[in-house]
């Protein structure tokens, strides 16, 4: 870590309790104000189009959090965003830009489907964990490939992960759509766009009479595990150190190539778990376009949480709520779905350009705890 970051880390634990709360509060204040500012500008855009912005936002709230059914649907919709946001944030902490979460989602989902459809007759207590582990392994392998290429050859992870996204997507399409012979595709599916349904013994347990599944609990557990890994283990310290300064990390004796590969593998594992959770808990089959755009939305979720694992739950819930409430928002105010995309884009813009929000609300810059680690650029 840089000297400034080390000083901030030490300062947090030396401050009185009330000042520590103040610093932690300020670190979350900017994202909250960014969301608020984006909603205000979104309301202005809706008003300029001649629509009722109040009705639109009431519909958005009711469609996302306004009833027990809406809350349940938002929780289910938010789960993959929380987990893939953790995956992207873990890469950020190592100074790596993992833009391949979508490909890792497909890799994890594919292996989960293979296990879920092939081990028919196995007891659920064995079948479900095996399918989850298969998803984790698929995402881990798909994430380790660009990590190895980055560590050993210097090939940039952004290019490699983008290419691996296409490979994973097209490979999934071929495995599902191939009919001579059928590989993973379902002969009973006339559209030829999905796999066979997984066995009942591989389905994630659900709360009766709801669509809530244990994948939601898995997202919460992973959030705290990633936080513990990053801030309470030697591996996490090494990951954060190479993210802050790889030259200093190498001088300190940290094996930078190995840590890079490990960080990308763990990032891919998280994305693979998200893919497995969606297949085993929601769709119970894999469609060719099931994860379209989810991997890229996870980058926005990680940015909104400022790469803080503990903030990923709130960030994912916000993102899932925006998507889940968009339909009722459309109906209530007769709006296009593009309006919700505009609001999302404004949120990303204000979070990424946080100095604008600090200037608008007169917030002091460079408070301890506000740091975000991103990839270091194309030349490193």
C-alpha positions as CSV (number, residue, x, y, z in Angstrom):
1,X,0.0,0.0,0.0
2,X,1.1,3.6,-0.5
3,X,2.3,5.6,2.5
4,X,-0.9,7.7,2.5
5,X,-3.1,4.7,2.5
6,X,-1.1,3.1,5.4
7,X,-1.5,6.3,7.4
8,X,-5.3,6.3,6.8
9,X,-5.5,2.6,7.8
10,X,-3.7,3.4,11.1
11,X,-5.7,6.6,11.7
12,X,-9.0,4.7,11.6
13,X,-8.2,2.7,14.7
14,X,-6.6,5.6,16.6
15,X,-9.6,7.9,16.3
16,X,-12.2,8.3,19.0
17,X,-15.4,6.4,18.3
18,X,-17.4,9.5,17.3
19,X,-14.7,10.6,14.8
20,X,-14.4,7.1,13.4
21,X,-18.1,7.0,12.7
22,X,-17.8,10.4,11.1
23,X,-15.0,9.2,8.7
24,X,-16.9,6.0,7.9
25,X,-20.1,8.0,7.3
26,X,-18.3,10.4,4.9
27,X,-17.0,7.5,2.9
28,X,-20.6,6.4,2.2
29,X,-22.0,10.0,1.9
30,X,-20.7,10.7,-1.6
31,X,-22.3,7.6,-3.3
32,X,-25.6,8.4,-1.5
33,X,-25.5,12.0,-2.7
34,X,-24.6,10.8,-6.2
35,X,-27.7,8.6,-6.3
36,X,-29.8,11.5,-5.0
37,X,-28.4,13.9,-7.6
38,X,-29.0,11.4,-10.3
39,X,-32.6,10.9,-9.2
40,X,-33.2,14.7,-9.2
41,X,-31.8,15.1,-12.7
42,X,-33.9,12.1,-13.8
43,X,-37.0,13.7,-12.4
44,X,-36.1,16.9,-14.4
45,X,-35.7,14.8,-17.6
46,X,-39.1,13.1,-17.0
47,X,-40.7,16.5,-16.4
48,X,-39.2,18.0,-19.6
49,X,-40.8,15.1,-21.6
50,X,-44.2,16.1,-20.2
51,X,-44.6,13.1,-17.9
52,X,-45.4,13.0,-14.2
53,X,-42.1,12.4,-12.4
54,X,-43.8,11.9,-9.1
55,X,-46.0,9.1,-10.5
56,X,-42.9,7.6,-12.1
57,X,-40.9,7.5,-8.9
58,X,-43.9,6.2,-6.9
59,X,-44.2,3.4,-9.4
60,X,-40.5,2.8,-9.2
61,X,-40.7,2.5,-5.4
62,X,-43.8,0.3,-5.4
63,X,-42.4,-2.0,-8.0
64,X,-39.1,-2.5,-6.2
65,X,-39.8,-2.2,-2.4
66,X,-43.5,-1.3,-2.1
67,X,-44.9,-4.7,-1.1
68,X,-43.6,-8.0,0.3
69,X,-43.9,-9.5,-3.2
70,X,-41.9,-6.6,-4.7
71,X,-39.2,-6.9,-2.0
72,X,-38.9,-10.6,-2.7
73,X,-38.6,-10.1,-6.4
74,X,-36.0,-7.3,-5.9
75,X,-34.0,-9.6,-3.6
76,X,-33.9,-12.3,-6.2
77,X,-33.0,-9.8,-9.0
78,X,-30.3,-8.2,-6.9
79,X,-28.5,-11.4,-5.8
80,X,-26.4,-11.9,-9.0
81,X,-25.5,-8.2,-9.0
82,X,-24.2,-8.4,-5.4
83,X,-22.0,-11.5,-6.1
84,X,-20.7,-10.3,-9.5
85,X,-20.1,-6.9,-8.0
86,X,-17.9,-8.6,-5.4
87,X,-16.1,-10.3,-8.2
88,X,-15.3,-7.0,-10.0
89,X,-14.4,-5.3,-6.7
90,X,-11.9,-8.0,-5.8
91,X,-10.2,-7.5,-9.1
92,X,-10.1,-3.7,-8.5
93,X,-8.4,-4.3,-5.1
94,X,-5.6,-6.1,-7.0
95,X,-5.3,-3.3,-9.6
96,X,-7.0,-5.5,-12.2
97,X,-10.0,-4.6,-14.3
98,X,-12.0,-7.8,-14.6
99,X,-14.4,-7.0,-17.4
100,X,-15.0,-10.7,-18.0
101,X,-17.6,-11.4,-15.3
102,X,-20.1,-12.2,-17.9
103,X,-18.0,-15.0,-19.5
104,X,-17.2,-16.3,-16.0
105,X,-20.9,-16.3,-15.3
106,X,-21.5,-18.5,-18.3
107,X,-18.6,-20.8,-17.5
108,X,-19.9,-21.3,-13.9
109,X,-23.5,-21.8,-15.1
110,X,-22.5,-24.3,-17.8
111,X,-20.7,-26.6,-15.3
112,X,-23.6,-26.2,-12.8
113,X,-26.0,-27.3,-15.5
114,X,-23.9,-30.3,-16.5
115,X,-23.9,-31.5,-12.9
116,X,-27.5,-30.6,-12.3
117,X,-28.7,-32.5,-15.4
118,X,-26.4,-35.5,-15.3
119,X,-26.5,-36.7,-11.7
120,X,-30.1,-37.7,-11.7
121,X,-31.3,-39.6,-8.6
122,X,-28.7,-38.2,-6.2
123,X,-29.9,-36.9,-2.9
124,X,-30.3,-33.1,-2.7
125,X,-27.9,-32.8,0.2
126,X,-25.1,-34.0,-2.1
127,X,-26.4,-32.8,-5.5
128,X,-26.9,-29.1,-4.6
129,X,-23.4,-28.6,-3.1
130,X,-21.8,-30.4,-6.0
131,X,-23.6,-28.2,-8.5
132,X,-22.5,-25.1,-6.6
133,X,-18.9,-26.2,-6.4
134,X,-19.0,-27.0,-10.2
135,X,-20.1,-23.4,-10.8
136,X,-17.3,-22.1,-8.7
137,X,-14.7,-24.2,-10.5
138,X,-16.0,-23.1,-13.9
139,X,-15.8,-19.4,-13.0
140,X,-12.4,-19.9,-11.3
141,X,-10.8,-21.5,-14.3
142,X,-12.2,-18.9,-16.7
143,X,-10.9,-16.1,-14.4
144,X,-7.5,-17.7,-13.9
145,X,-6.8,-17.7,-17.7
146,X,-6.5,-13.9,-18.1
147,X,-4.8,-13.7,-14.7
148,X,-2.1,-16.1,-15.9
149,X,-1.7,-14.3,-19.2
150,X,-1.4,-11.0,-17.4
151,X,1.2,-12.3,-14.9
152,X,3.3,-14.3,-17.3
153,X,3.1,-12.4,-20.6
154,X,1.9,-8.9,-19.6
155,X,-1.2,-9.3,-21.8
156,X,-3.8,-6.8,-20.5
157,X,-6.7,-8.3,-18.7
158,X,-9.3,-6.1,-20.2
159,X,-8.6,-7.4,-23.7
160,X,-8.3,-11.0,-22.6
161,X,-11.5,-11.0,-20.5
162,X,-13.4,-9.3,-23.3
163,X,-12.3,-12.0,-25.7
164,X,-13.1,-14.7,-23.2
165,X,-16.6,-13.3,-22.8
166,X,-17.2,-13.9,-26.5
167,X,-15.7,-17.4,-26.3
168,X,-17.9,-18.4,-23.4
169,X,-21.0,-17.0,-25.0
170,X,-20.5,-18.6,-28.4
171,X,-19.4,-21.9,-26.8
172,X,-22.7,-21.8,-24.7
173,X,-24.7,-21.2,-27.9
174,X,-23.1,-24.1,-29.7
175,X,-23.5,-26.5,-26.8
176,X,-27.2,-25.6,-26.5
177,X,-28.2,-25.2,-30.2
178,X,-26.3,-28.1,-31.7
179,X,-28.8,-30.8,-32.7
180,X,-26.7,-33.4,-34.4
181,X,-26.3,-34.7,-31.8
182,X,-27.9,-32.9,-28.9
183,X,-25.2,-31.9,-26.4
184,X,-26.8,-29.7,-23.7
185,X,-29.9,-28.6,-25.6
186,X,-33.3,-29.8,-24.8
187,X,-35.0,-31.9,-27.6
188,X,-38.4,-30.8,-26.2
189,X,-37.6,-27.1,-26.5
190,X,-38.9,-26.0,-29.9
191,X,-36.9,-22.7,-29.8
192,X,-33.6,-24.5,-29.2
193,X,-32.4,-21.7,-26.9
194,X,-32.0,-23.5,-23.5
195,X,-30.5,-26.6,-21.9
196,X,-32.5,-29.4,-20.3
197,X,-33.9,-28.6,-16.9
198,X,-31.8,-29.6,-14.0
199,X,-33.0,-32.4,-11.7
200,X,-35.2,-31.5,-8.8
201,X,-32.5,-32.6,-6.4
202,X,-30.2,-29.9,-7.7
203,X,-32.6,-27.0,-7.2
204,X,-31.7,-24.6,-4.5
205,X,-34.0,-24.7,-1.5
206,X,-36.8,-22.1,-1.6
207,X,-38.9,-20.4,1.1
208,X,-42.4,-22.0,0.6
209,X,-44.8,-19.9,-1.5
210,X,-42.1,-17.5,-2.6
211,X,-39.4,-17.2,-5.2
212,X,-36.8,-16.6,-2.5
213,X,-34.0,-19.1,-2.6
214,X,-30.9,-19.7,-0.5
215,X,-28.7,-18.0,-3.1
216,X,-29.7,-14.8,-1.4
217,X,-28.2,-16.0,1.8
218,X,-25.1,-17.1,-0.2
219,X,-24.7,-13.6,-1.4
220,X,-24.7,-12.2,2.1
221,X,-22.2,-14.8,3.3
222,X,-19.9,-14.1,0.4
223,X,-20.0,-10.4,1.1
224,X,-18.6,-11.0,4.6
225,X,-16.2,-13.6,3.4
226,X,-14.7,-11.3,0.8
227,X,-14.4,-8.5,3.4
228,X,-12.7,-10.9,5.8
229,X,-10.3,-12.2,3.1
230,X,-9.3,-8.7,2.0
231,X,-8.8,-7.1,5.4
232,X,-8.1,-10.0,7.8
233,X,-5.9,-12.4,5.9
234,X,-2.3,-12.4,4.5
235,X,-3.7,-13.1,1.0
236,X,-6.0,-10.1,1.2
237,X,-3.1,-7.9,2.4
238,X,-1.0,-9.1,-0.6
239,X,-3.9,-8.4,-3.0
240,X,-4.4,-4.9,-1.7
241,X,-0.6,-4.2,-1.7
242,X,-0.1,-5.2,-5.3
243,X,-3.1,-3.2,-6.2
244,X,-1.7,-0.1,-4.6
245,X,2.0,-0.5,-5.7
246,X,3.2,-3.7,-7.4
247,X,6.8,-2.5,-7.4
248,X,6.7,-2.0,-3.6
249,X,5.0,-5.3,-3.2
250,X,7.7,-7.1,-5.2
251,X,10.4,-5.3,-3.1
252,X,8.7,-6.5,0.1
253,X,8.9,-10.1,-1.1
254,X,5.3,-10.6,-2.3
255,X,5.1,-13.0,-5.3
256,X,3.2,-10.6,-7.6
257,X,2.5,-12.9,-10.5
258,X,1.1,-15.6,-8.2
259,X,-1.1,-13.1,-6.4
260,X,-2.4,-11.7,-9.7
261,X,-3.4,-15.1,-10.9
262,X,-5.0,-15.9,-7.5
263,X,-7.0,-12.6,-7.5
264,X,-8.4,-13.2,-10.9
265,X,-9.2,-16.8,-10.1
266,X,-11.1,-15.8,-7.0
267,X,-12.8,-13.0,-8.9
268,X,-13.9,-15.6,-11.5
269,X,-15.0,-18.0,-8.8
270,X,-17.4,-15.4,-7.4
271,X,-18.8,-14.7,-10.8
272,X,-19.2,-18.5,-11.5
273,X,-21.1,-18.8,-8.2
274,X,-23.4,-16.1,-9.3
275,X,-24.1,-18.0,-12.6
276,X,-24.7,-21.2,-10.7
277,X,-27.0,-19.5,-8.3
278,X,-29.2,-18.1,-11.1
279,X,-29.4,-21.5,-12.9
280,X,-30.0,-23.6,-9.8
281,X,-32.3,-21.1,-8.0
282,X,-34.2,-19.1,-10.6
283,X,-34.4,-20.5,-14.2
284,X,-33.4,-24.1,-13.5
285,X,-32.0,-24.2,-17.0
286,X,-29.4,-22.1,-19.0
287,X,-30.6,-19.9,-21.8
288,X,-28.3,-18.6,-24.5
289,X,-29.0,-14.9,-23.6
290,X,-29.7,-15.4,-19.9
291,X,-26.8,-13.2,-18.6
292,X,-26.9,-10.6,-21.3
293,X,-25.4,-7.4,-19.9
294,X,-25.2,-8.7,-16.3
295,X,-21.4,-8.8,-16.3
296,X,-21.1,-5.2,-17.4
297,X,-23.8,-4.0,-14.9
298,X,-21.7,-5.6,-12.2
299,X,-18.9,-3.1,-12.9
300,X,-21.4,-0.3,-12.2
301,X,-22.5,-2.0,-9.0
302,X,-18.8,-2.3,-7.9
303,X,-18.2,1.4,-8.7
304,X,-21.4,2.4,-6.8
305,X,-20.1,0.5,-3.7
306,X,-16.7,2.1,-4.2
307,X,-15.2,-1.5,-4.2
308,X,-16.2,-1.9,-0.5
309,X,-17.5,-5.5,0.0
310,X,-19.8,-4.4,2.9
311,X,-21.4,-1.8,0.7
312,X,-22.1,-4.3,-2.1
313,X,-25.4,-5.4,-0.6
314,X,-26.8,-1.9,-0.7
315,X,-25.4,-1.3,-4.1
316,X,-26.8,-4.5,-5.6
317,X,-30.2,-3.9,-4.0
318,X,-30.3,-0.4,-5.5
319,X,-29.4,-1.8,-8.9
320,X,-31.9,-4.7,-8.7
321,X,-34.6,-2.3,-7.4
322,X,-34.1,0.0,-10.3
323,X,-34.5,-2.8,-12.8
324,X,-37.3,-4.5,-11.0
325,X,-39.3,-1.3,-10.5
326,X,-38.8,-0.1,-14.1
327,X,-41.9,-2.0,-15.4
328,X,-44.4,-0.4,-13.0
329,X,-42.6,2.9,-13.5
330,X,-43.4,2.6,-17.2
331,X,-47.0,1.8,-16.6
332,X,-47.7,4.5,-14.0
333,X,-46.1,7.4,-15.9
334,X,-46.3,6.0,-19.5
335,X,-42.5,6.2,-19.8
336,X,-40.0,4.4,-22.0
337,X,-37.7,1.8,-20.4
338,X,-34.9,4.0,-21.6
339,X,-35.6,6.6,-18.9
340,X,-34.5,4.1,-16.2
341,X,-31.3,3.5,-18.2
342,X,-30.7,7.3,-18.2
343,X,-31.1,7.3,-14.4
344,X,-28.6,4.4,-14.1
345,X,-26.1,6.1,-16.3
346,X,-26.4,9.3,-14.3
347,X,-25.7,7.4,-11.1
348,X,-22.6,5.8,-12.6
349,X,-21.4,9.2,-13.9
350,X,-21.7,10.9,-10.5
351,X,-20.2,8.1,-8.6
352,X,-17.2,7.8,-10.9
353,X,-16.8,11.6,-11.1
354,X,-17.2,12.1,-7.3
355,X,-15.4,15.4,-7.4
356,X,-18.5,16.9,-9.0
357,X,-20.7,15.7,-6.1
358,X,-18.1,17.0,-3.6
359,X,-18.1,20.4,-5.3
360,X,-21.9,20.6,-5.4
361,X,-22.4,19.7,-1.8
362,X,-19.2,21.3,-0.5
363,X,-17.7,18.1,0.9
364,X,-14.0,18.1,1.8
365,X,-11.9,16.0,-0.6
366,X,-9.7,13.1,0.2
367,X,-11.2,11.9,3.5
368,X,-9.7,8.8,4.9
369,X,-11.5,5.7,3.6
370,X,-12.6,7.3,0.4
371,X,-9.9,5.7,-1.7
372,X,-10.8,3.3,-4.6
373,X,-8.3,1.0,-6.2
374,X,-8.7,0.6,-10.0
375,X,-6.5,-1.0,-12.6
376,X,-3.3,1.0,-13.1
377,X,-3.6,1.6,-16.8
378,X,-2.5,0.0,-20.1
379,X,1.2,0.3,-19.6
380,X,1.6,-1.7,-16.4
